[in-house]
């Protein structure tokens, strides 16, 4: 099965890719045991502009190449995990935008969440808002959530990049 781990933050200096890499490393790839073929999808690299399709996404009559590429990527996945940064007690605009681009491609696929907040323990807010949006899109919850609170306490910012201070020990 194909699992897309979607990084929701597109901001420079973000930690979402580190968390997505960590999560992907926890997933059992052994297909004989029902494991997943994991692909990390970084919305910063997908590069969707604010929704610019003239037709409703349920019609799947996409006029832009970026939308056709996004549609093919989402349609190819069997399940999703969204790595969701908390921004002002909600989830990111790029993720909402990416969700809104498509319709049928999302339906009836399992979804889980890994949320994080930099200085607050409030990533619960991100999950509650995100979960409501997902539920309304007719997806299926596989795992309610994993929360990484106060992620700034686990990272070192030295000007040259980000170092993860937590190990798997």
N, C-alpha and C positions, 0 to 999 in steps of 0.2 A: 504494500500500500504506500502511496505517496503522501507524505506529510509536509505541508508548507509551514514553516515557522516565519511569521511575518513581523518584521521590525517596523513599529509604527512611527517612531520619531525620525524626523529628517533634519533636525537641528545640528549645526556644527558642534563638535565636542560631546555628542550624545554617548550614552553608555549602552543603549539598546543592542547594538551589535555584539557587545561582550556578553550580555545576558542571553541573547539568542544563541551564541556559540556554546555557552555553558549548558543551556537547556538541550540543545541538539546533541551534546555529548552524553546526556543522561538517557537518551532514547535508544532502545535496543534495536539495532539494525538487522538482526537475524530474522529473515523472512520466513524461515521454517517454524519460528515460534510466534508468528503473527506480527513481526517487527515492521518497522517503517523505513522507507527510503526517504531520508530527510533532505529538504532543500530550504535554505534560508533565503527568504525574499525580503530584500531591503527596499522599503518604499522610497528612500532617497535615490536609489539606483533606478527604480522603476520610472520615476520622474513624471508622474501624471500631473498635468496642469489642473487647475480647478475645473470641475466638470464642464466639458465643452461639447458634449454630444447633443445634437438637436432632437434625437428620438428618445423615447422612454426606453430604459435599459431592458425592460421585459420583452421588447420587440426584437432585441439583438440585431438591430440594423445599424451597426457601428460604421461611422464615416471616417474615423481617424485611426491611423496605424497604431498609435499608442494604446488605443482602446482594444483593438483587435488582438494585440500582443498580450495585454492584461487579461482579456477574456480567455485566451488560450492557456495562459499560465494557471488561472484559477480553475478552469474546467479540468485541467490535468490532475489537480490535487484531489485526494480522497478525504483529507481531513486537514484542519488548520489549528495552529496555536498562534495566538496574537501576543506578541511581546509589547505590552502597552505601557508607555510612560504616562505618569499623571501630570497633566498640565491644568492648573487651576481647578482641581477636583473633578476633572473630566479626562476623556481621552483625546488624542491629538486630531487636529483638523485633517492632516494628510490621511489618517486611517479612515475617518468618516468619508472623505472624498473618494478614497479607493473603494470603499464599500458601495458608495452610491453609483459608481460607474457601471456596476453590473447588477444583475438580478437573478436570473435562472441559474447562473453558474455557481451561486452560493447555496442553493436550496438542498436541504436534506443531507448535508455533510456535517460530520462531527466537528465541534470546535471546543478549544480550551483556551485558557488565558494564563499568561505570566505577566503580572503587573509590577511596576516598581515606582517608587517615589524617591527623589534625591534627598530631601531633608525632612520629609514628613512620613508618618506611618499611615498616611491616608490613602494609600493606593486602593483601598476598599472602594473609594468613590469612583475611581476609574472603572473598576470591575462592575459596580452596580449600574453605571450609565452604559458601559459597553455591553453588559449582559442583556439589558433591556433592548438595546438596538439590535443585537443579534437575534434575540427571541422574536422580535417583530419581523425579522427577515426569514423566518421559517427554517432556521438551522437547528441542529440537534446538539445539545450540550453533551460532551463526552466527559470532561473533567471540569468542575466549576471554576477552580482557579488555583494558582500558586502565586503568593505575594512575596515580593522582596522589598521590605520596608526600610526606609532610611539607608538607601543604597550608598549614599555618600560616605557612610562610615566604613564601608568595605573597599573603598577605592582610594587611590592616591593620585592626585593631580600635580604633576611636577613641571608643567609647561611644555614638556616634550611628548606628552601622551598620557594615557591612563594605565595604571598598573592595578591589577586585581590583587587585593591583600588577603582574600579568603582562599583557602585551599580545600580540597576534598577530604583531608585527613579527618 
